[in-house]
Amino acid sequence: QVQLMESGGDLVQPGGSLRLSCIASGSIFGLSERNWYRQAPGKQRELVASISSSGSINYADSVKGRFTISEDNAKNTNYLQMNSLKPEDTAVYYCNVHTIIPSRDFWGQGTQVTVSS
């Protein structure tokens, strides 16, 4: 079983930066995708950034050039660096690990990011 714990959410002014962290405990066998999702009030959860099982990185168009996903395998930690934050980035951000075989999803509890002046 895999447990994920996010941290780093906060209230920040527009134009500011935050770094979210996701620490994984437990064992992940085989290939997996490591993702960050977000969900704003009244909206569906959306994929923000991902690292595929082959290591390729993708971003939602709305965050390209502003957000950076990275990971430190030695620390079992995944990061989301968020720069030039906008009010529309306000959401609960969730860390996700999707294992390929078997197909399973693990989620963290979420961390609140609020961008407001």
GULUM-336427 format. One line per 4 residues: number of its first residue (from 1); for each residue x, y, z of N, C-alpha, C, O. Coordinates in nm, 2 decimals, decimal comma. Example, Ala and Ser with C-alpha at 12.3 -4.5 7.8 and 13.67 -1.06 7.14 Angstrom:
BEGIN
1	1,32:-0,57:0,78:1,23:-0,45:0,78:1,32:-0,33:0,78:1,42:-0,33:0,85 ~ 1,28:-0,22:0,71:1,37:-0,11:0,71:1,29:0,00:0,79:1,34:0,11:0,80;
//
This chain:
BEGIN
1	0,08:-0,12:0,00:0,00:0,00:0,00:0,09:0,12:0,00:0,19:0,13:0,06 ~ 0,05:0,23:-0,07:0,12:0,35:-0,08:0,04:0,46:-0,01:-0,08:0,48:-0,04 ~ 0,11:0,54:0,07:0,05:0,66:0,13:0,13:0,78:0,07:0,25:0,78:0,06 ~ 0,05:0,88:0,04:0,10:1,01:-0,01:0,06:1,12:0,08:-0,05:1,13:0,13;
5	0,16:1,21:0,11:0,13:1,32:0,19:0,18:1,45:0,13:0,30:1,47:0,10 ~ 0,09:1,54:0,09:0,13:1,67:0,04:0,16:1,77:0,14:0,11:1,76:0,26 ~ 0,23:1,87:0,11:0,26:1,99:0,20:0,30:2,10:0,11:0,33:2,09:-0,01 ~ 0,29:2,22:0,17:0,34:2,34:0,10:0,23:2,44:0,06:0,26:2,55:0,01;
9	0,11:2,40:0,07:0,00:2,49:0,03:0,00:2,61:0,12:0,03:2,60:0,24 ~ -0,05:2,72:0,07:-0,05:2,85:0,15:-0,13:2,95:0,08:-0,18:2,93:-0,03 ~ -0,15:3,07:0,14:-0,20:3,19:0,08:-0,09:3,27:0,03:0,01:3,30:0,10 ~ -0,10:3,31:-0,10:0,01:3,38:-0,16:-0,05:3,49:-0,25:-0,16:3,47:-0,30;
13	0,02:3,60:-0,27:-0,03:3,71:-0,35:-0,01:3,67:-0,50:0,08:3,59:-0,53 ~ -0,09:3,73:-0,59:-0,06:3,71:-0,73:0,08:3,74:-0,77:0,14:3,84:-0,72 ~ 0,14:3,66:-0,85:0,28:3,68:-0,89:0,37:3,61:-0,80:0,49:3,60:-0,84 ~ 0,33:3,55:-0,69:0,41:3,49:-0,60:0,44:3,34:-0,64:0,40:3,30:-0,74;
17	0,52:3,27:-0,55:0,56:3,14:-0,58:0,53:3,05:-0,46:0,53:3,09:-0,35 ~ 0,51:2,92:-0,49:0,50:2,82:-0,39:0,57:2,69:-0,44:0,57:2,67:-0,56 ~ 0,62:2,61:-0,35:0,66:2,48:-0,39:0,58:2,37:-0,30:0,59:2,37:-0,18 ~ 0,51:2,29:-0,37:0,44:2,18:-0,31:0,53:2,05:-0,31:0,61:2,03:-0,40;
21	0,52:1,98:-0,20:0,59:1,85:-0,19:0,49:1,74:-0,17:0,39:1,75:-0,11 ~ 0,53:1,62:-0,22:0,45:1,50:-0,20:0,55:1,39:-0,16:0,63:1,34:-0,24 ~ 0,54:1,34:-0,04:0,62:1,23:0,01:0,54:1,10:0,00:0,43:1,09:0,05 ~ 0,61:1,00:-0,06:0,54:0,87:-0,07:0,61:0,77:0,03:0,73:0,76:0,04;
25	0,52:0,70:0,10:0,57:0,60:0,19:0,50:0,47:0,14:0,40:0,47:0,08 ~ 0,57:0,36:0,17:0,52:0,23:0,12:0,60:0,19:-0,01:0,69:0,26:-0,05 ~ 0,55:0,09:-0,07:0,63:0,03:-0,19:0,55:0,05:-0,32:0,43:0,02:-0,32 ~ 0,62:0,10:-0,42:0,56:0,11:-0,55:0,64:0,01:-0,64:0,75:0,04:-0,67;
29	0,58:-0,10:-0,68:0,64:-0,19:-0,76:0,61:-0,17:-0,91:0,49:-0,14:-0,94 ~ 0,71:-0,18:-0,99:0,68:-0,16:-1,13:0,67:-0,02:-1,18:0,71:0,07:-1,10 ~ 0,61:0,00:-1,30:0,61:0,13:-1,36:0,49:0,22:-1,30:0,39:0,16:-1,26 ~ 0,52:0,34:-1,29:0,41:0,43:-1,24:0,42:0,57:-1,30:0,53:0,61:-1,35;
33	0,31:0,64:-1,30:0,31:0,78:-1,34:0,29:0,86:-1,21:0,22:0,82:-1,12 ~ 0,36:0,97:-1,20:0,35:1,06:-1,08:0,28:1,19:-1,13:0,34:1,26:-1,22 ~ 0,18:1,23:-1,07:0,09:1,34:-1,12:0,06:1,44:-1,01:0,05:1,41:-0,89 ~ 0,03:1,56:-1,05:-0,03:1,66:-0,97:-0,17:1,70:-1,03:-0,17:1,73:-1,15;
37	-0,27:1,70:-0,95:-0,40:1,74:-0,99:-0,44:1,86:-0,91:-0,38:1,88:-0,80 ~ -0,54:1,93:-0,95:-0,60:2,03:-0,87:-0,75:2,04:-0,89:-0,80:2,00:-0,99 ~ -0,82:2,09:-0,79:-0,97:2,10:-0,80:-1,01:2,23:-0,73:-0,99:2,25:-0,61 ~ -1,06:2,32:-0,81:-1,12:2,44:-0,76:-1,26:2,43:-0,73:-1,33:2,34:-0,78;
41	-1,31:2,51:-0,64:-1,45:2,50:-0,60:-1,55:2,50:-0,72:-1,54:2,59:-0,80 ~ -1,64:2,40:-0,72:-1,74:2,40:-0,83:-1,68:2,35:-0,96:-1,76:2,35:-1,06 ~ -1,56:2,30:-0,96:-1,50:2,26:-1,09:-1,45:2,11:-1,07:-1,43:2,06:-0,96 ~ -1,43:2,05:-1,19:-1,38:1,91:-1,19:-1,23:1,91:-1,16:-1,16:2,01:-1,18;
45	-1,19:1,80:-1,10:-1,04:1,78:-1,08:-0,97:1,78:-1,21:-1,02:1,71:-1,31 ~ -0,86:1,85:-1,23:-0,79:1,86:-1,35:-0,64:1,82:-1,33:-0,58:1,85:-1,23 ~ -0,58:1,76:-1,43:-0,44:1,72:-1,43:-0,36:1,85:-1,46:-0,38:1,92:-1,56 ~ -0,26:1,87:-1,37:-0,18:1,99:-1,38:-0,04:1,96:-1,44:0,00:2,03:-1,54;
49	0,02:1,85:-1,39:0,15:1,82:-1,44:0,17:1,67:-1,41:0,12:1,61:-1,32 ~ 0,26:1,61:-1,49:0,28:1,46:-1,48:0,42:1,42:-1,52:0,48:1,49:-1,61 ~ 0,47:1,32:-1,46:0,59:1,25:-1,51:0,55:1,11:-1,54:0,49:1,03:-1,46 ~ 0,57:1,07:-1,67:0,52:0,94:-1,71:0,62:0,83:-1,66:0,72:0,86:-1,61;
53	0,58:0,70:-1,69:0,66:0,59:-1,65:0,80:0,59:-1,72:0,90:0,53:-1,67 ~ 0,80:0,66:-1,84:0,93:0,67:-1,91:1,01:0,79:-1,88:1,12:0,81:-1,93 ~ 0,95:0,88:-1,79:1,02:1,00:-1,75:0,98:1,12:-1,83:1,04:1,23:-1,80 ~ 0,89:1,11:-1,92:0,85:1,23:-1,99:0,76:1,32:-1,91:0,69:1,27:-1,82;
57	0,77:1,45:-1,93:0,70:1,54:-1,84:0,59:1,62:-1,93:0,62:1,66:-2,04 ~ 0,48:1,64:-1,88:0,37:1,71:-1,94:0,30:1,81:-1,85:0,29:1,78:-1,73 ~ 0,25:1,92:-1,90:0,18:2,02:-1,83:0,05:2,06:-1,89:0,04:2,05:-2,01 ~ -0,04:2,10:-1,81:-0,16:2,16:-1,86:-0,13:2,29:-1,93:-0,03:2,36:-1,88;
61	-0,20:2,32:-2,03:-0,16:2,45:-2,11:-0,17:2,57:-2,01:-0,09:2,67:-2,03 ~ -0,26:2,56:-1,92:-0,28:2,68:-1,83:-0,16:2,71:-1,74:-0,15:2,81:-1,68 ~ -0,07:2,61:-1,72:0,04:2,63:-1,63:0,18:2,62:-1,70:0,28:2,64:-1,63 ~ 0,18:2,59:-1,82:0,31:2,58:-1,90:0,39:2,71:-1,88:0,34:2,82:-1,90;
65	0,52:2,69:-1,86:0,60:2,80:-1,84:0,60:2,86:-1,70:0,69:2,95:-1,67 ~ 0,51:2,82:-1,62:0,50:2,87:-1,48:0,52:2,76:-1,37:0,58:2,79:-1,27 ~ 0,48:2,64:-1,40:0,49:2,53:-1,31:0,60:2,44:-1,35:0,62:2,42:-1,47 ~ 0,67:2,38:-1,26:0,77:2,27:-1,29:0,75:2,16:-1,19:0,75:2,17:-1,07;
69	0,74:2,04:-1,25:0,73:1,91:-1,17:0,87:1,85:-1,17:0,94:1,85:-1,27 ~ 0,90:1,80:-1,05:1,03:1,73:-1,04:1,02:1,62:-0,93:0,92:1,62:-0,86 ~ 1,12:1,54:-0,92:1,12:1,44:-0,81:1,26:1,40:-0,77:1,36:1,41:-0,84 ~ 1,27:1,36:-0,65:1,39:1,32:-0,59:1,36:1,17:-0,54:1,30:1,15:-0,44;
73	1,41:1,08:-0,62:1,38:0,94:-0,59:1,44:0,89:-0,46:1,39:0,80:-0,39 ~ 1,56:0,95:-0,43:1,62:0,91:-0,30:1,54:0,94:-0,18:1,55:0,88:-0,08 ~ 1,46:1,05:-0,20:1,37:1,09:-0,09:1,23:1,05:-0,11:1,14:1,09:-0,02 ~ 1,20:0,98:-0,21:1,06:0,94:-0,24:0,97:1,06:-0,24:0,86:1,05:-0,19;
77	1,02:1,17:-0,30:0,94:1,29:-0,29:0,93:1,35:-0,43:1,02:1,35:-0,52 ~ 0,81:1,40:-0,46:0,77:1,47:-0,58:0,74:1,61:-0,55:0,69:1,64:-0,45 ~ 0,78:1,70:-0,64:0,76:1,85:-0,61:0,69:1,91:-0,73:0,69:1,87:-0,84 ~ 0,62:2,02:-0,69:0,55:2,11:-0,79:0,59:2,25:-0,76:0,54:2,31:-0,66;
81	0,69:2,30:-0,84:0,73:2,44:-0,82:0,63:2,53:-0,90:0,61:2,51:-1,02 ~ 0,57:2,62:-0,83:0,47:2,71:-0,90:0,51:2,85:-0,89:0,52:2,91:-0,78 ~ 0,53:2,91:-1,00:0,58:3,05:-1,01:0,47:3,14:-1,08:0,38:3,08:-1,15 ~ 0,48:3,27:-1,07:0,39:3,36:-1,13:0,24:3,32:-1,11:0,16:3,31:-1,20;
85	0,21:3,29:-0,98:0,08:3,24:-0,95:-0,03:3,34:-0,98:-0,01:3,46:-0,97 ~ -0,14:3,29:-1,02:-0,26:3,37:-1,06:-0,38:3,33:-0,97:-0,38:3,22:-0,92 ~ -0,47:3,42:-0,95:-0,59:3,39:-0,87:-0,66:3,26:-0,92:-0,72:3,18:-0,84 ~ -0,66:3,24:-1,05:-0,72:3,12:-1,11:-0,65:2,99:-1,08:-0,69:2,88:-1,11;
89	-0,53:3,00:-1,02:-0,46:2,88:-0,97:-0,51:2,83:-0,83:-0,47:2,73:-0,78 ~ -0,60:2,91:-0,77:-0,65:2,88:-0,64:-0,73:2,74:-0,65:-0,82:2,73:-0,73 ~ -0,69:2,65:-0,57:-0,75:2,52:-0,57:-0,69:2,43:-0,46:-0,59:2,47:-0,40 ~ -0,75:2,32:-0,44:-0,68:2,21:-0,36:-0,60:2,13:-0,46:-0,65:2,08:-0,56;
93	-0,47:2,11:-0,42:-0,38:2,04:-0,51:-0,36:1,90:-0,45:-0,33:1,88:-0,33 ~ -0,37:1,80:-0,54:-0,35:1,66:-0,50:-0,24:1,59:-0,57:-0,21:1,61:-0,69 ~ -0,16:1,52:-0,49:-0,06:1,43:-0,54:-0,12:1,30:-0,58:-0,21:1,25:-0,50 ~ -0,08:1,24:-0,69:-0,14:1,11:-0,74:-0,02:1,03:-0,79:0,07:1,07:-0,86;
97	-0,03:0,90:-0,76:0,05:0,80:-0,82:-0,04:0,70:-0,89:-0,13:0,64:-0,83 ~ -0,02:0,68:-1,02:-0,09:0,58:-1,09:0,00:0,47:-1,13:0,09:0,49:-1,21 ~ -0,02:0,35:-1,08:0,06:0,23:-1,12:0,01:0,17:-1,25:-0,12:0,17:-1,27 ~ 0,10:0,13:-1,33:0,06:0,07:-1,46:0,00:-0,07:-1,45:-0,11:-0,10:-1,49;
101	0,08:-0,16:-1,38:0,04:-0,30:-1,36:0,06:-0,33:-1,22:0,17:-0,34:-1,18 ~ -0,05:-0,36:-1,14:-0,19:-0,34:-1,18:-0,22:-0,19:-1,19:-0,16:-0,11:-1,13 ~ -0,33:-0,16:-1,26:-0,37:-0,03:-1,27:-0,44:0,02:-1,14:-0,55:-0,03:-1,11 ~ -0,37:0,10:-1,07:-0,43:0,15:-0,94:-0,39:0,30:-0,92:-0,29:0,35:-0,98;
105	-0,47:0,37:-0,85:-0,45:0,51:-0,82:-0,44:0,53:-0,67:-0,52:0,48:-0,59 ~ -0,34:0,61:-0,63:-0,32:0,64:-0,49:-0,32:0,80:-0,48:-0,27:0,87:-0,57 ~ -0,39:0,85:-0,38:-0,41:0,99:-0,37:-0,36:1,04:-0,23:-0,37:0,97:-0,13 ~ -0,31:1,16:-0,23:-0,29:1,23:-0,11:-0,41:1,30:-0,06:-0,52:1,29:-0,12;
109	-0,40:1,36:0,06:-0,52:1,43:0,12:-0,55:1,57:0,06:-0,66:1,62:0,08 ~ -0,45:1,62:-0,01:-0,47:1,75:-0,07:-0,41:1,86:0,01:-0,40:1,85:0,13 ~ -0,37:1,97:-0,06:-0,32:2,09:0,01:-0,37:2,21:-0,06:-0,37:2,22:-0,18 ~ -0,42:2,31:0,02:-0,49:2,42:-0,03:-0,39:2,53:-0,07:-0,30:2,57:0,00;
113	-0,41:2,57:-0,20:-0,33:2,69:-0,25:-0,43:2,80:-0,28:-0,53:2,78:-0,35 ~ -0,41:2,91:-0,22:-0,50:3,03:-0,24:-0,41:3,15:-0,29:-0,32:3,19:-0,22 ~ -0,45:3,20:-0,40:-0,38:3,31:-0,46:-0,47:3,43:-0,46:-0,57:3,44:-0,53 ~ -0,44:3,53:-0,37:-0,53:3,64:-0,35:-0,45:3,76:-0,30:-0,35:3,74:-0,22;
117	-0,49:3,88:-0,33:-0,43:4,00:-0,28:-0,51:4,04:-0,16:-0,47:4,14:-0,09;
//
